[in-house]
Amino acid sequence: MPHDAFQPAMLGPVQLRNRIIKAATFEGRTPDALVTDELIDFHRAVAAGGAGLTTVAYCAVAPEGRTDRHQIWMRPEAVPGLRRLTDAVHSAGGAVSAQLGHAGPVANAASNRAPALAPSKQFSPISLRLTRAATAADIRRIIAAHARAARLAVHAGFDAVELHFGHNYLISSFLSPALNKRADEFGGTLVHRAEVARQTADAVRQEVGDEIAVLAKFNMDDGVRGGFGGDESLSVARWLARDGNLDALELTVGSSLRNPMYLFRGDVPLREFADQFPPPQRWGIRFAGRRFLRTYPYQEAYLLEQALRFRAELDVPLVLLGGIASRGAIETAMAHGFEFVAMARALLHDPGLVDRLRADAASVSGCTHCNRCMPTIYRGTHCVLTSPVPDPAI
Protein backbone atom coordinates (compact mmCIF):
# COMPACT_ATOMS: atom_id res chain seq x y z
CA MET A 1 0.00 0.00 0.00
CA PRO A 2 1.45 3.42 -0.92
CA HIS A 3 2.69 5.68 1.84
CA ASP A 4 0.62 8.71 2.83
CA ALA A 5 3.04 11.57 2.25
CA PHE A 6 1.34 13.79 4.80
CA GLN A 7 1.52 11.37 7.73
CA PRO A 8 4.52 10.99 10.10
CA ALA A 9 7.37 8.82 8.88
CA MET A 10 10.67 7.50 10.19
CA LEU A 11 13.90 8.56 8.49
CA GLY A 12 16.41 6.29 10.16
CA PRO A 13 16.20 7.10 13.88
CA VAL A 14 14.28 10.36 13.33
CA GLN A 15 10.54 10.80 13.08
CA LEU A 16 9.41 13.42 10.57
CA ARG A 17 5.92 14.88 10.59
CA ASN A 18 5.56 14.02 6.89
CA ARG A 19 7.53 12.67 3.93
CA ILE A 20 8.24 16.01 2.22
CA ILE A 21 11.78 17.38 2.28
CA LYS A 22 13.06 20.83 1.34
CA ALA A 23 15.97 19.97 -0.93
CA ALA A 24 19.31 21.67 -0.44
CA THR A 25 19.64 24.91 -2.43
CA PHE A 26 22.44 27.35 -1.60
CA GLU A 27 20.73 30.20 0.23
CA GLY A 28 23.28 33.00 -0.31
CA ARG A 29 22.75 34.28 3.23
CA THR A 30 26.11 33.59 4.91
CA PRO A 31 28.44 36.50 4.01
CA ASP A 32 30.97 35.61 6.72
CA ALA A 33 30.65 31.82 6.31
CA LEU A 34 28.48 31.84 9.42
CA VAL A 35 24.74 31.68 10.10
CA THR A 36 22.79 34.93 9.83
CA ASP A 37 19.29 35.91 10.93
CA GLU A 38 18.31 35.88 7.25
CA LEU A 39 19.37 32.24 6.93
CA ILE A 40 17.40 31.34 10.05
CA ASP A 41 14.32 33.12 8.72
CA PHE A 42 14.66 31.27 5.40
CA HIS A 43 14.51 27.84 7.02
CA ARG A 44 12.01 28.80 9.71
CA ALA A 45 9.59 29.81 6.94
CA VAL A 46 9.95 26.42 5.24
CA ALA A 47 9.31 24.62 8.53
CA ALA A 48 6.36 26.87 9.38
CA GLY A 49 4.96 26.10 5.93
CA GLY A 50 4.70 22.41 6.70
CA ALA A 51 7.79 20.66 5.29
CA GLY A 52 8.87 17.64 7.28
CA LEU A 53 12.58 18.31 6.86
CA THR A 54 14.47 21.34 5.60
CA THR A 55 18.07 21.05 4.38
CA VAL A 56 20.74 23.67 5.07
CA ALA A 57 23.04 24.06 2.10
CA TYR A 58 25.85 24.14 1.88
CA CYS A 59 27.98 23.16 4.89
CA ALA A 60 31.48 22.47 3.61
CA VAL A 61 33.71 20.13 5.58
CA ALA A 62 36.86 22.17 4.83
CA PRO A 63 37.51 25.80 3.85
CA GLU A 64 38.82 24.90 0.38
CA GLY A 65 35.71 22.76 -0.15
CA ARG A 66 33.34 25.70 -0.61
CA THR A 67 32.04 26.83 -3.98
CA ASP A 68 32.96 30.31 -2.75
CA ARG A 69 34.26 31.82 0.47
CA HIS A 70 30.81 32.99 1.63
CA GLN A 71 29.58 29.48 2.33
CA ILE A 72 29.52 27.96 5.78
CA TRP A 73 32.31 25.58 6.59
CA MET A 74 31.91 23.35 9.61
CA ARG A 75 34.05 24.51 12.51
CA PRO A 76 33.39 25.20 16.20
CA GLU A 77 32.77 28.91 15.52
CA ALA A 78 29.81 27.96 13.32
CA VAL A 79 28.04 25.85 15.94
CA PRO A 80 26.31 28.60 18.01
CA GLY A 81 24.66 30.07 14.91
CA LEU A 82 23.69 26.65 13.63
CA ARG A 83 22.16 25.88 17.02
CA ARG A 84 20.02 29.02 16.77
CA LEU A 85 18.90 27.84 13.33
CA THR A 86 17.99 24.31 14.42
CA ASP A 87 16.13 25.66 17.45
CA ALA A 88 14.11 27.95 15.19
CA VAL A 89 13.19 25.12 12.82
CA HIS A 90 12.22 22.85 15.70
CA SER A 91 10.08 25.57 17.25
CA ALA A 92 8.17 25.74 13.94
CA GLY A 93 7.51 22.00 14.04
CA GLY A 94 10.03 20.84 11.45
CA ALA A 95 13.22 18.80 11.40
CA VAL A 96 16.46 20.02 9.86
CA SER A 97 19.38 18.47 7.98
CA ALA A 98 22.86 19.79 7.20
CA GLN A 99 24.20 19.07 3.74
CA LEU A 100 27.86 18.14 4.21
CA GLY A 101 30.38 17.94 1.42
CA HIS A 102 33.48 19.12 -0.35
CA ALA A 103 33.03 21.00 -3.62
CA GLY A 104 36.25 19.64 -5.11
CA PRO A 105 36.55 20.80 -8.75
CA VAL A 106 33.38 22.89 -8.36
CA ALA A 107 35.10 25.06 -5.71
CA ASN A 108 36.07 28.56 -6.73
CA ALA A 109 39.78 28.65 -5.93
CA ALA A 110 40.00 32.38 -6.62
CA SER A 111 37.25 33.16 -4.11
CA ASN A 112 38.45 30.66 -1.50
CA ARG A 113 42.08 31.74 -1.95
CA ALA A 114 43.02 28.07 -1.86
CA PRO A 115 43.57 25.55 -4.67
CA ALA A 116 40.54 23.53 -5.72
CA LEU A 117 41.01 19.78 -5.37
CA ALA A 118 39.98 17.16 -7.91
CA PRO A 119 40.75 13.49 -8.53
CA SER A 120 43.09 14.56 -11.34
CA LYS A 121 44.65 17.85 -12.40
CA GLN A 122 42.38 19.73 -14.80
CA PHE A 123 41.35 23.20 -15.89
CA SER A 124 38.47 24.66 -13.90
CA PRO A 125 35.93 26.75 -15.85
CA ILE A 126 34.74 28.14 -12.51
CA SER A 127 37.96 29.70 -11.21
CA LEU A 128 39.76 29.78 -14.60
CA ARG A 129 42.80 28.00 -13.19
CA LEU A 130 44.08 24.47 -12.75
CA THR A 131 42.78 22.26 -9.97
CA ARG A 132 45.22 20.27 -7.86
CA ALA A 133 45.07 16.48 -7.88
CA ALA A 134 44.15 15.34 -4.38
CA THR A 135 46.83 13.28 -2.69
CA ALA A 136 46.08 10.18 -0.63
CA ALA A 137 46.67 12.35 2.45
CA ASP A 138 44.12 14.90 1.17
CA ILE A 139 41.58 12.12 0.71
CA ARG A 140 42.11 10.76 4.21
CA ARG A 141 41.86 14.30 5.63
CA ILE A 142 38.60 15.01 3.80
CA ILE A 143 37.00 11.70 4.80
CA ALA A 144 37.88 12.46 8.43
CA ALA A 145 36.58 16.02 7.97
CA HIS A 146 33.15 14.65 7.00
CA ALA A 147 33.04 12.69 10.26
CA ARG A 148 34.07 15.75 12.30
CA ALA A 149 31.49 17.89 10.51
CA ALA A 150 28.80 15.33 11.29
CA ARG A 151 29.76 15.43 14.97
CA LEU A 152 29.49 19.23 14.91
CA ALA A 153 26.06 18.87 13.30
CA VAL A 154 24.99 16.71 16.25
CA HIS A 155 26.28 19.36 18.66
CA ALA A 156 24.33 22.01 16.73
CA GLY A 157 21.05 20.13 17.07
CA PHE A 158 20.57 18.79 13.54
CA ASP A 159 18.28 15.82 13.03
CA ALA A 160 20.13 14.58 9.95
CA VAL A 161 23.10 15.11 7.68
CA GLU A 162 23.06 14.75 3.91
CA LEU A 163 26.35 13.71 2.32
CA HIS A 164 26.90 15.34 -1.07
CA PHE A 165 27.76 12.56 -3.51
CA GLY A 166 26.37 14.36 -6.56
CA HIS A 167 26.83 17.08 -9.17
CA ASN A 168 30.55 16.42 -9.68
CA TYR A 169 31.45 17.84 -6.29
CA LEU A 170 34.54 16.07 -4.95
CA ILE A 171 33.11 12.65 -4.10
CA SER A 172 30.98 12.61 -7.25
CA SER A 173 34.02 13.58 -9.31
CA PHE A 174 35.90 10.54 -8.00
CA LEU A 175 33.07 8.36 -9.33
CA SER A 176 33.32 9.92 -12.80
CA PRO A 177 35.61 8.25 -15.37
CA ALA A 178 35.65 11.57 -17.22
CA LEU A 179 37.13 13.40 -14.22
CA ASN A 180 39.02 10.66 -12.40
CA LYS A 181 42.15 9.63 -14.32
CA ARG A 182 43.99 8.22 -11.31
CA ALA A 183 45.91 4.95 -11.31
CA ASP A 184 45.98 4.38 -7.54
CA GLU A 185 43.50 2.79 -5.13
CA PHE A 186 41.05 5.65 -5.78
CA GLY A 187 40.98 5.46 -9.58
CA GLY A 188 40.62 3.13 -12.52
CA THR A 189 38.01 0.44 -11.87
CA LEU A 190 34.58 1.33 -10.52
CA VAL A 191 35.36 -0.42 -7.24
CA HIS A 192 38.32 1.91 -6.73
CA ARG A 193 36.48 5.03 -7.89
CA ALA A 194 33.73 4.29 -5.37
CA GLU A 195 36.10 4.04 -2.41
CA VAL A 196 35.91 7.70 -1.36
CA ALA A 197 32.10 7.62 -1.28
CA ARG A 198 31.94 4.35 0.63
CA GLN A 199 34.64 5.29 3.12
CA THR A 200 33.02 8.68 3.73
CA ALA A 201 29.63 7.16 4.46
CA ASP A 202 31.25 4.64 6.77
CA ALA A 203 33.27 7.28 8.63
CA VAL A 204 30.19 9.43 9.21
CA ARG A 205 28.09 6.50 10.40
CA GLN A 206 30.86 5.34 12.73
CA GLU A 207 30.99 8.86 14.18
CA VAL A 208 27.27 9.51 14.74
CA GLY A 209 25.82 6.01 15.07
CA ASP A 210 22.05 6.30 15.38
CA GLU A 211 22.08 9.75 16.96
CA ILE A 212 20.90 11.35 13.72
CA ALA A 213 19.82 10.23 10.26
CA VAL A 214 22.42 9.97 7.48
CA LEU A 215 21.38 10.48 3.85
CA ALA A 216 23.39 10.88 0.67
CA LYS A 217 22.55 12.94 -2.40
CA PHE A 218 23.63 10.61 -5.17
CA ASN A 219 23.99 11.06 -8.92
CA MET A 220 22.09 8.64 -11.12
CA ASP A 221 23.67 10.32 -14.16
CA ASP A 222 26.14 13.20 -14.57
CA GLY A 223 24.61 14.17 -17.91
CA VAL A 224 28.16 14.36 -19.29
CA ARG A 225 29.63 12.33 -22.14
CA GLY A 226 31.95 9.74 -20.64
CA GLY A 227 30.78 10.60 -17.14
CA PHE A 228 29.20 8.58 -14.36
CA GLY A 229 25.78 7.01 -14.87
CA GLY A 230 23.87 3.99 -16.12
CA ASP A 231 24.93 0.60 -14.83
CA GLU A 232 27.89 2.09 -12.95
CA SER A 233 25.64 4.36 -10.93
CA LEU A 234 23.27 1.54 -10.09
CA SER A 235 26.19 -0.67 -8.99
CA VAL A 236 27.56 1.98 -6.62
CA ALA A 237 24.07 2.60 -5.22
CA ARG A 238 23.80 -1.14 -4.49
CA TRP A 239 27.15 -1.09 -2.69
CA LEU A 240 26.15 1.93 -0.61
CA ALA A 241 22.88 0.25 0.31
CA ARG A 242 24.59 -3.03 1.16
CA ASP A 243 27.17 -1.24 3.34
CA GLY A 244 24.29 -0.21 5.58
CA ASN A 245 25.60 3.24 6.47
CA LEU A 246 22.81 5.30 4.90
CA ASP A 247 19.21 5.80 5.99
CA ALA A 248 18.19 7.04 2.53
CA LEU A 249 19.49 7.99 -0.90
CA GLU A 250 18.27 11.19 -2.52
CA LEU A 251 18.51 10.58 -6.26
CA THR A 252 19.76 13.41 -8.42
CA VAL A 253 21.47 14.09 -11.76
CA GLY A 254 23.71 16.67 -13.42
CA SER A 255 27.10 18.29 -13.12
CA SER A 256 27.62 21.73 -11.59
CA LEU A 257 30.94 21.65 -13.41
CA ARG A 258 29.81 20.72 -16.92
CA ASN A 259 26.02 20.42 -17.25
CA PRO A 260 23.99 21.99 -14.41
CA MET A 261 20.71 22.35 -16.31
CA TYR A 262 20.44 18.58 -16.62
CA LEU A 263 19.03 18.81 -13.10
CA PHE A 264 17.33 22.21 -13.36
CA ARG A 265 14.86 21.61 -16.17
CA GLY A 266 12.97 24.54 -17.65
CA ASP A 267 14.01 27.97 -18.93
CA VAL A 268 17.66 29.03 -19.04
CA PRO A 269 18.13 32.57 -17.65
CA LEU A 270 21.36 33.20 -19.56
CA ARG A 271 21.27 36.99 -19.46
CA GLU A 272 20.57 37.03 -15.72
CA PHE A 273 23.47 34.67 -15.10
CA ALA A 274 25.81 36.77 -17.23
CA ASP A 275 24.85 39.95 -15.38
CA GLN A 276 26.21 38.50 -12.13
CA PHE A 277 29.78 38.62 -13.48
CA PRO A 278 32.11 41.41 -14.55
CA PRO A 279 33.53 41.61 -18.07
CA PRO A 280 35.05 39.65 -19.71
CA GLN A 281 33.29 36.72 -18.00
CA ARG A 282 29.94 38.40 -18.65
CA TRP A 283 30.59 38.56 -22.37
CA GLY A 284 31.83 34.98 -22.46
CA ILE A 285 28.68 33.71 -20.75
CA ARG A 286 26.43 35.66 -23.10
CA PHE A 287 28.16 34.40 -26.24
CA ALA A 288 29.09 30.84 -25.26
CA GLY A 289 26.88 30.11 -22.27
CA ARG A 290 24.47 27.91 -24.20
CA ARG A 291 27.18 25.27 -24.45
CA PHE A 292 27.27 25.07 -20.66
CA LEU A 293 23.68 26.02 -19.77
CA ARG A 294 21.78 23.67 -22.05
CA THR A 295 18.01 23.56 -22.34
CA TYR A 296 16.00 20.61 -21.05
CA PRO A 297 12.20 20.79 -21.07
CA TYR A 298 10.36 20.74 -17.76
CA GLN A 299 7.75 18.16 -16.93
CA GLU A 300 6.28 17.00 -13.66
CA ALA A 301 8.34 14.40 -11.78
CA TYR A 302 10.93 14.51 -14.55
CA LEU A 303 13.44 12.21 -12.81
CA LEU A 304 10.86 9.51 -12.11
CA GLU A 305 11.69 7.23 -15.04
CA GLN A 306 15.41 7.21 -14.22
CA ALA A 307 14.71 6.72 -10.52
CA LEU A 308 12.36 3.77 -11.08
CA ARG A 309 15.30 1.58 -12.06
CA PHE A 310 16.92 2.32 -8.70
CA ARG A 311 13.63 1.73 -6.89
CA ALA A 312 13.37 -1.71 -8.49
CA GLU A 313 16.89 -2.73 -7.46
CA LEU A 314 17.41 -1.20 -4.00
CA ASP A 315 15.91 -1.85 -0.59
CA VAL A 316 17.21 1.40 0.95
CA PRO A 317 14.66 4.24 1.33
CA LEU A 318 14.73 6.61 -1.65
CA VAL A 319 13.95 10.31 -2.01
CA LEU A 320 12.54 11.42 -5.37
CA LEU A 321 13.21 14.97 -6.47
CA GLY A 322 12.81 16.83 -9.74
CA GLY A 323 9.49 18.43 -10.70
CA ILE A 324 7.70 17.70 -7.43
CA ALA A 325 5.32 20.66 -7.32
CA SER A 326 1.81 19.26 -6.89
CA ARG A 327 -0.19 16.79 -4.85
CA GLY A 328 -0.39 14.61 -7.96
CA ALA A 329 3.39 14.40 -8.31
CA ILE A 330 3.75 13.51 -4.64
CA GLU A 331 1.13 10.79 -4.86
CA THR A 332 2.75 9.42 -8.03
CA ALA A 333 6.06 9.11 -6.17
CA MET A 334 4.38 7.35 -3.25
CA ALA A 335 2.50 5.01 -5.58
CA HIS A 336 5.80 3.93 -7.14
CA GLY A 337 7.29 3.04 -3.77
CA PHE A 338 9.42 6.09 -2.99
CA GLU A 339 9.53 6.83 0.73
CA PHE A 340 10.11 10.60 0.46
CA VAL A 341 9.96 13.46 -2.03
CA ALA A 342 12.09 16.59 -2.16
CA MET A 343 11.14 20.07 -3.36
CA ALA A 344 13.37 23.05 -4.06
CA ARG A 345 12.11 25.73 -6.47
CA ALA A 346 8.48 25.17 -5.49
CA LEU A 347 9.31 26.03 -1.87
CA LEU A 348 11.37 29.04 -2.90
CA HIS A 349 8.25 30.31 -4.62
CA ASP A 350 5.99 29.47 -1.69
CA PRO A 351 7.44 28.21 1.61
CA GLY A 352 3.88 27.41 2.72
CA LEU A 353 3.18 25.07 -0.20
CA VAL A 354 3.22 21.86 1.84
CA ASP A 355 0.42 23.04 4.11
CA ARG A 356 -1.55 24.21 1.06
CA LEU A 357 -1.17 20.84 -0.63
CA ARG A 358 -2.24 19.05 2.53
CA ALA A 359 -5.37 21.19 2.82
CA ASP A 360 -6.33 21.19 -0.87
CA ALA A 361 -5.51 18.26 -3.13
CA ALA A 362 -6.12 20.41 -6.23
CA SER A 363 -3.55 23.01 -5.19
CA VAL A 364 -0.37 23.32 -7.27
CA SER A 365 2.77 25.38 -7.07
CA GLY A 366 2.84 28.74 -8.79
CA CYS A 367 6.47 28.19 -9.80
CA THR A 368 6.84 28.71 -13.57
CA HIS A 369 10.24 26.95 -13.83
CA CYS A 370 11.73 30.15 -15.26
CA ASN A 371 14.86 29.39 -13.19
CA ARG A 372 15.52 33.07 -12.61
CA CYS A 373 15.96 32.11 -8.96
CA MET A 374 19.24 30.43 -9.89
CA PRO A 375 21.32 33.60 -10.53
CA THR A 376 20.06 35.08 -7.24
CA ILE A 377 22.32 32.73 -5.26
CA TYR A 378 24.93 35.49 -5.46
CA ARG A 379 22.79 37.95 -3.48
CA GLY A 380 20.29 35.91 -1.47
CA THR A 381 18.45 33.07 -3.17
CA HIS A 382 14.81 33.94 -3.77
CA CYS A 383 11.95 33.62 -6.25
CA VAL A 384 11.90 36.71 -8.46
CA LEU A 385 8.15 36.29 -9.00
CA THR A 386 7.26 36.59 -5.32
CA SER A 387 10.27 38.55 -3.99
CA PRO A 388 11.43 40.84 -6.80
CA VAL A 389 13.58 42.99 -4.50
CA PRO A 390 16.92 41.24 -3.84
CA ASP A 391 18.14 40.60 -0.35
CA PRO A 392 21.21 42.60 0.76
CA ALA A 393 24.24 41.71 -1.29
CA ILE A 394 26.84 39.47 0.29
Secondary structure by P-SEA (a helix, b strand, c coil): ccccccccccccccccccccccccccccccccccccaaaaaaaaaaaaacccbbbbcccccccccccccccccccccaaaaaaaaaaaaaaacbbbbbbccccccccccccccbbbbcccbbbbccccbbbbcccaaaaaaaaaaaaaaaaaaaaacccbbbbccccccaaaaaaccccccccccccccccccaaaaaaaaaaaaaaccccbbbbbbccccccccccccaaaaaaaaaaaaaaccccccbbbbbbcccccccccccccaaaaaaaacccaaaaaaaacccccbbbbbbccccccccaaaaaaccccbbbbbcccccaaaaaaaaaacccbbbbccccccccaaaaaaaaccccccccccccccccccccccccccccccccccc
